[in-house]
Amino acid sequence: MALRVVGLLIRQEMSTLTSKAPSRMFSSTPRALSSVLANSPNADFNKKVMDRYSRLQLNPNVIQATYVWIDGTGENVRSKTRILNKKPESPAEVPKWSYDGSSTYQALGGNSDTTLVPRAIYKDPTKFGVNDIIVMCDTYKPDGTPCDTNHRCAMQHTMDKIHHEEPWFGIEQEYTFLDFDNRPLGWPAHGFPGPQGPYYCGVGADRVIARDIVEAHGVACIYAGIDFAGTNAEVMPAQWEYQVGPSLGMKCADDLWVSRYLLWRIAEDYGVVVTFDPKPMDGPWNGAGAHTNFSTRKMREDGGMKVIEQAIERLSKKQDHHIRCYDPHGGKDNERRLIGRLETSSIKKFSWGIADRGVSVRVPRGVADAGKGYLEDRRPSSNCDPYAVCNAILDTCCVDK
């Protein structure tokens, strides 16, 4: 009888908590009873409210164009939206725009109009119009010179020199989901999950976290027109990876930035934080990288292994230069990640090998067996600028011969 009374009291208390939840803008789920995302405002909004607006019939000739650009940090993006009255068929048909560079760490207040130049167009999976688009832009100072974090301009110049070599890139983007306390999502508040081992490519609620966001992101990238190649859970719990490419020339780097934008944007809907920090947790936990796969036409042809080895030799002579190019802080971020353990090489020494994940540059077993293919540079950090990374590889392997 006593147990029945206690049970009735608990049910009555739960009913009171639920009835006190706001009925319109926030979910009625008693989220205060859970510590997961307890402090995330976006997680508490009732997403069903948006349905009434998504069902509105929109004029297909009124287009929402969301301009996306890299800000002064070199690792984050900003965005804003304008209305176009005609569907553009190419970036050249999208008007240039400007923004306040003093609010994005790119200009001083006295002369802060910074120019956005459209470079690539994608379908927008986050908007409701069938013709709504995402516009990837690069940025220019008031005097017309590229902003300090505009590495796309330099990569384009390099591509113009060596386009005949038909360079392909494919990038493996690792990242980590965080709660609002900056701990990996789903980790115990005052402890740690079990050691690494069961999480990589894992299946099951005790092994993977936030697959909903991962699946939504994959579909959104495919819809947008990104050369999206796949995804998998990574070694550390709450850590994931997706792959972009292989793509010719500039497209892989453009795709990677837009795919990051979409990941941030979709995770925002869930109230979850995405970090591309290369070492979000100290200790015996894997870091996060952006392994960059690279090939030229000659590498992909019969006898290409010799060309691959020549490129590796050139890369070995410019270790310090590449380390500076491979994270937005000149190598400081990678100092925490490239420690010679946990599937990384040492930041201080260049190395390469076949099927070895503890080296600077890996040649996959299948490539070595075929005698042609591509190389994998494992040094770029997860928060790298792919324009800077790809440009450094092109310059070393194709220009500086």
C-alpha positions as CSV (number, residue, x, y, z in Angstrom):
1,M,0.0,0.0,0.0
2,A,2.8,2.4,0.9
3,L,4.4,1.7,-2.5
4,R,1.1,2.5,-4.3
5,V,0.8,5.8,-2.4
6,V,4.4,6.8,-3.3
7,G,3.7,5.9,-6.9
8,L,0.6,8.0,-7.0
9,L,2.5,11.0,-5.5
10,I,5.3,10.6,-8.2
11,R,2.7,10.5,-11.0
12,Q,0.9,13.5,-9.5
13,E,4.2,15.5,-9.3
14,M,5.1,14.5,-12.9
15,S,1.7,15.7,-14.1
16,T,2.2,19.0,-12.3
17,L,5.6,19.5,-14.0
18,T,4.2,18.7,-17.4
19,S,1.2,21.0,-17.0
20,K,3.5,23.9,-16.1
21,A,5.5,23.7,-19.4
22,P,4.6,26.5,-21.9
23,S,2.1,25.1,-24.5
24,R,3.1,27.0,-27.7
25,M,6.7,27.9,-28.3
26,F,8.4,25.2,-26.2
27,S,8.1,21.4,-26.1
28,S,5.9,19.9,-23.4
29,T,8.6,17.3,-22.6
30,P,9.9,17.9,-19.0
31,R,13.5,18.4,-20.2
32,A,14.5,19.8,-16.9
33,L,14.5,16.2,-15.6
34,S,17.4,15.4,-18.0
35,S,20.9,16.9,-17.9
36,V,21.4,16.4,-21.7
37,L,21.0,19.8,-23.5
38,A,19.4,21.2,-20.4
39,N,21.0,24.6,-21.1
40,S,20.4,24.7,-24.9
41,P,17.7,27.2,-25.8
42,N,17.3,25.9,-29.3
43,A,16.7,22.4,-28.0
44,D,13.6,23.6,-26.1
45,F,11.7,25.1,-29.0
46,N,8.8,23.1,-30.4
47,K,9.9,22.6,-34.0
48,K,6.4,21.6,-35.1
49,V,5.4,25.3,-34.9
50,M,7.5,25.9,-38.1
51,D,5.3,23.4,-40.0
52,R,2.6,26.0,-40.5
53,Y,5.0,28.2,-42.4
54,S,6.7,25.4,-44.4
55,R,3.3,24.6,-45.9
56,L,2.8,28.1,-47.3
57,Q,2.7,28.3,-51.1
58,L,5.7,30.4,-52.2
59,N,6.2,32.2,-55.5
60,P,9.0,30.2,-57.2
61,N,10.3,33.4,-58.8
62,V,11.0,34.9,-55.4
63,I,14.3,33.4,-54.3
64,Q,16.0,33.4,-50.9
65,A,19.7,33.5,-51.5
66,T,21.8,32.8,-48.3
67,Y,25.3,34.2,-48.7
68,V,27.9,32.2,-46.7
69,W,31.5,33.4,-46.1
70,I,34.5,32.7,-43.9
71,D,35.0,35.3,-41.1
72,G,38.2,36.7,-39.6
73,T,38.8,33.6,-37.4
74,G,39.5,31.6,-40.5
75,E,37.5,28.7,-39.1
76,N,34.0,29.9,-38.7
77,V,31.4,31.1,-41.2
78,R,28.8,33.8,-41.2
79,S,25.6,34.1,-43.3
80,K,22.9,36.4,-44.3
81,T,20.0,36.2,-46.7
82,R,18.6,38.5,-49.5
83,I,15.8,38.2,-52.0
84,L,16.4,37.7,-55.7
85,N,13.7,38.1,-58.3
86,K,15.3,35.7,-60.8
87,K,16.9,32.3,-60.4
88,P,20.6,32.6,-61.2
89,E,22.2,30.0,-63.5
90,S,25.8,30.7,-62.4
91,P,27.6,32.6,-59.6
92,A,28.3,35.4,-62.1
93,E,24.5,36.1,-62.1
94,V,24.4,36.5,-58.3
95,P,24.9,40.1,-57.3
96,K,27.9,41.0,-55.1
97,W,27.0,42.2,-51.6
98,S,28.7,43.7,-48.6
99,Y,28.7,43.4,-44.8
100,D,30.1,45.0,-41.7
101,G,33.6,43.6,-41.5
102,S,34.3,45.2,-38.2
103,S,31.8,42.8,-36.7
104,T,33.5,39.7,-38.2
105,Y,37.1,40.5,-37.2
106,Q,37.9,41.6,-40.7
107,A,37.9,45.5,-40.7
108,L,37.9,48.6,-38.5
109,G,34.8,50.5,-37.8
110,G,35.8,53.6,-39.8
111,N,36.0,51.8,-43.1
112,S,34.2,48.4,-42.6
113,D,32.3,47.7,-45.8
114,T,33.6,44.3,-46.9
115,T,32.6,42.8,-50.2
116,L,31.1,39.4,-50.9
117,V,31.9,37.9,-54.3
118,P,29.7,34.9,-55.2
119,R,31.8,31.8,-56.2
120,A,29.6,28.8,-56.0
121,I,25.8,28.1,-55.8
122,Y,24.0,25.2,-54.0
123,K,20.4,24.3,-53.5
124,D,19.3,25.2,-49.9
125,P,17.8,22.3,-47.9
126,T,17.1,24.6,-45.0
127,K,14.7,26.9,-46.8
128,F,11.2,26.2,-48.1
129,G,11.4,27.6,-51.7
130,V,12.2,25.2,-54.5
131,N,14.6,27.7,-56.0
132,D,16.2,28.9,-52.7
133,I,20.0,28.8,-52.8
134,I,23.2,28.9,-50.7
135,V,25.9,31.2,-52.2
136,M,29.5,30.4,-51.2
137,C,31.5,33.7,-51.3
138,D,35.0,34.9,-50.8
139,T,35.7,38.3,-49.2
140,Y,37.5,41.5,-50.2
141,K,38.7,44.5,-48.2
142,P,37.5,48.1,-49.1
143,D,40.7,48.5,-51.2
144,G,39.8,45.5,-53.3
145,T,42.5,43.2,-52.0
146,P,41.5,39.7,-50.5
147,C,40.7,39.6,-46.8
148,D,43.4,37.9,-44.7
149,T,41.3,34.8,-44.4
150,N,40.4,34.6,-48.1
151,H,42.6,31.7,-49.1
152,R,40.3,30.8,-51.9
153,C,41.7,33.5,-54.1
154,A,45.3,32.1,-53.8
155,M,44.1,28.6,-54.5
156,Q,42.2,29.8,-57.6
157,H,45.5,31.4,-58.9
158,T,47.3,28.1,-58.4
159,M,44.6,26.1,-60.1
160,D,44.8,28.4,-63.1
161,K,48.5,27.5,-63.5
162,I,48.1,23.7,-63.2
163,H,44.5,22.9,-64.3
164,H,45.9,20.7,-67.1
165,E,47.1,18.3,-64.4
166,E,43.5,17.6,-63.4
167,P,44.0,17.6,-59.6
168,W,41.3,15.7,-57.6
169,F,40.8,16.2,-53.9
170,G,38.7,14.2,-51.4
171,I,38.6,15.3,-47.7
172,E,37.6,13.3,-44.6
173,Q,36.0,15.8,-42.2
174,E,36.0,14.8,-38.5
175,Y,34.0,16.7,-35.9
176,T,32.5,16.3,-32.4
177,F,29.1,17.0,-31.0
178,L,29.1,19.1,-27.8
179,D,26.5,19.9,-25.1
180,F,26.3,23.5,-23.9
181,D,28.8,22.8,-21.1
182,N,31.4,22.1,-23.9
183,R,31.6,18.5,-23.0
184,P,31.0,15.9,-25.7
185,L,27.3,15.2,-26.1
186,G,26.1,12.3,-24.0
187,W,29.2,12.0,-21.9
188,P,28.7,11.7,-18.1
189,A,28.6,15.1,-16.5
190,H,31.2,14.2,-13.9
191,G,33.1,11.3,-15.5
192,F,34.0,9.6,-18.7
193,P,32.5,7.0,-21.0
194,G,34.2,3.6,-21.4
195,P,37.5,3.5,-23.2
196,Q,37.8,3.8,-27.0
197,G,37.1,0.6,-28.9
198,P,33.4,0.0,-29.5
199,Y,32.5,3.4,-30.9
200,Y,34.2,3.4,-34.3
201,C,31.5,2.6,-37.0
202,G,29.4,1.6,-34.0
203,V,25.7,0.7,-34.0
204,G,23.4,0.9,-30.9
205,A,22.3,3.5,-28.4
206,D,25.2,2.7,-26.1
207,R,27.8,3.3,-28.8
208,V,26.7,6.2,-31.0
209,I,25.2,9.6,-30.2
210,A,23.1,11.9,-32.4
211,R,22.8,9.8,-35.5
212,D,19.7,11.8,-36.4
213,I,21.8,14.9,-37.0
214,V,24.3,12.9,-39.0
215,E,21.7,11.4,-41.3
216,A,19.9,14.7,-41.8
217,H,23.2,16.3,-42.7
218,G,24.0,13.6,-45.3
219,V,20.7,14.0,-47.0
220,A,20.9,17.8,-46.9
221,C,24.4,17.7,-48.5
222,I,23.2,15.4,-51.3
223,Y,20.2,17.7,-52.0
224,A,22.4,20.8,-52.0
225,G,24.6,19.4,-54.8
226,I,27.7,18.6,-52.7
227,D,29.9,15.7,-53.8
228,F,29.0,13.9,-50.5
229,A,30.7,10.5,-50.3
230,G,29.7,9.0,-47.0
231,T,29.8,9.1,-43.2
232,N,30.7,7.0,-40.1
233,A,30.9,7.2,-36.4
234,E,34.5,7.8,-35.2
235,V,36.8,6.4,-32.5
236,M,35.8,8.8,-29.7
237,P,32.1,8.7,-28.6
238,A,30.2,11.8,-29.9
239,Q,32.8,12.1,-32.7
240,W,31.8,11.6,-36.4
241,E,33.3,11.8,-39.8
242,Y,31.9,12.5,-43.3
243,Q,33.7,12.6,-46.6
244,V,33.5,15.0,-49.5
245,G,34.8,14.3,-53.0
246,P,36.7,13.2,-54.9
247,S,36.2,16.4,-56.9
248,L,38.1,18.3,-59.5
249,G,39.9,21.5,-58.5
250,M,38.1,24.1,-56.4
251,K,34.8,22.1,-55.9
252,C,36.0,19.9,-53.0
253,A,37.1,22.9,-51.0
254,D,33.9,24.8,-51.8
255,D,31.9,21.7,-50.9
256,L,33.6,21.3,-47.6
257,W,32.8,24.8,-46.4
258,V,29.2,24.5,-47.5
259,S,28.9,21.1,-45.9
260,R,30.3,22.6,-42.6
261,Y,27.7,25.4,-42.8
262,L,24.9,22.8,-43.3
263,L,26.2,20.8,-40.3
264,W,26.2,23.8,-38.1
265,R,22.8,24.9,-39.3
266,I,21.2,21.5,-38.9
267,A,22.7,20.9,-35.4
268,E,21.4,24.4,-34.5
269,D,17.9,23.1,-35.1
270,Y,18.6,20.3,-32.6
271,G,20.2,22.6,-30.1
272,V,23.5,20.7,-30.4
273,V,26.9,22.4,-30.7
274,V,29.3,21.2,-33.4
275,T,33.0,21.7,-32.9
276,F,35.8,21.2,-35.4
277,D,38.5,21.6,-32.7
278,P,41.3,19.1,-33.5
279,K,41.6,18.0,-29.9
280,P,38.4,18.7,-28.0
281,M,39.3,16.3,-25.1
282,D,42.7,16.0,-23.5
283,G,43.9,12.5,-22.5
284,P,43.6,9.1,-24.3
285,W,41.0,10.3,-26.7
286,N,41.4,10.6,-30.5
287,G,41.7,14.0,-32.0
288,A,39.9,15.2,-35.1
289,G,41.5,15.8,-38.5
290,A,40.6,16.5,-42.1
291,H,42.7,13.9,-43.9
292,T,43.1,15.1,-47.5
293,N,43.3,12.7,-50.4
294,F,45.0,14.1,-53.5
295,S,45.8,12.9,-57.0
296,T,46.7,14.2,-60.4
297,R,45.9,12.6,-63.8
298,K,49.4,11.0,-64.0
299,M,49.0,9.5,-60.5
300,R,45.8,7.9,-61.6
301,E,47.3,6.4,-64.8
302,D,49.3,3.2,-65.1
303,G,52.7,3.7,-63.5
304,G,51.3,6.4,-61.2
305,M,52.9,5.1,-58.1
306,K,56.2,6.7,-59.2
307,V,54.5,10.1,-59.5
308,I,53.0,9.6,-56.1
309,E,56.4,8.9,-54.6
310,Q,57.8,12.0,-56.3
311,A,55.0,14.1,-54.7
312,I,55.7,12.6,-51.3
313,E,59.4,13.4,-51.6
314,R,58.5,17.1,-52.4
315,L,56.1,17.1,-49.4
316,S,58.8,15.8,-47.1
317,K,61.0,18.8,-47.8
318,K,58.4,21.4,-46.8
319,Q,57.1,19.9,-43.5
320,D,57.2,23.2,-41.6
321,H,55.4,25.1,-44.4
322,H,52.6,22.6,-44.6
323,I,52.1,22.5,-40.8
324,R,51.6,26.3,-40.8
325,C,49.0,25.9,-43.6
326,Y,47.2,23.0,-42.1
327,D,45.3,24.8,-39.2
328,P,44.1,28.4,-38.9
329,H,46.6,29.2,-36.2
330,G,49.8,28.4,-38.0
331,G,50.2,25.0,-36.5
332,K,49.3,25.7,-32.9
333,D,46.1,23.7,-33.0
334,N,47.8,20.7,-34.5
335,E,50.4,20.8,-31.7
336,R,47.7,19.3,-29.5
337,R,46.8,16.6,-32.0
338,L,49.9,15.5,-33.9
339,I,51.6,13.8,-31.0
340,G,52.8,10.6,-32.6
341,R,50.1,8.6,-30.9
342,L,46.3,8.0,-31.3
343,E,46.6,7.5,-35.1
344,T,48.7,10.6,-35.7
345,S,52.2,11.3,-36.8
346,S,54.6,13.6,-34.9
347,I,54.3,17.3,-35.9
348,K,58.1,17.6,-35.8
349,K,59.0,14.9,-38.3
350,F,57.7,14.0,-41.7
351,S,57.0,10.3,-42.4
352,W,55.1,8.2,-44.9
353,G,54.1,4.6,-45.3
354,I,51.8,2.1,-46.9
355,A,48.6,1.4,-45.0
356,D,50.1,3.1,-41.9
357,R,47.8,5.5,-40.0
358,G,50.6,6.8,-37.8
359,V,52.4,8.7,-40.5
360,S,52.2,12.1,-42.1
361,V,51.3,10.8,-45.6
362,R,49.7,7.4,-46.1
363,V,49.5,5.4,-49.3
364,P,46.4,3.1,-49.1
365,R,47.1,-0.6,-49.5
366,G,44.8,-0.7,-52.6
367,V,46.8,2.0,-54.2
368,A,50.2,0.3,-53.6
369,D,48.8,-3.0,-55.0
370,A,47.4,-1.3,-58.1
371,G,50.5,0.8,-58.7
372,K,48.5,4.0,-59.2
373,G,45.9,6.1,-57.4
374,Y,46.3,8.8,-54.8
375,L,48.0,9.8,-51.5
376,E,46.4,10.7,-48.2
377,D,47.9,13.6,-46.3
378,R,46.8,13.0,-42.7
379,R,48.2,16.2,-41.2
380,P,45.5,18.8,-41.8
381,S,43.5,19.6,-38.7
382,S,39.7,19.3,-38.5
383,N,39.3,23.1,-38.4
384,C,41.7,23.7,-41.3
385,D,40.8,26.0,-44.2
386,P,40.5,23.5,-47.1
387,Y,41.5,26.3,-49.6
388,A,44.8,26.8,-47.7
389,V,45.4,23.0,-47.5
390,C,44.6,22.3,-51.1
391,N,46.6,25.3,-52.3
392,A,49.7,24.2,-50.3
393,I,49.5,20.7,-51.7
394,L,49.1,22.0,-55.3
395,D,51.9,24.4,-54.9
396,T,54.3,21.8,-53.5
397,C,53.4,18.9,-55.7
398,C,52.5,20.6,-59.0
399,V,54.0,24.1,-59.1
400,D,57.3,23.9,-57.1
401,K,59.0,21.2,-59.2
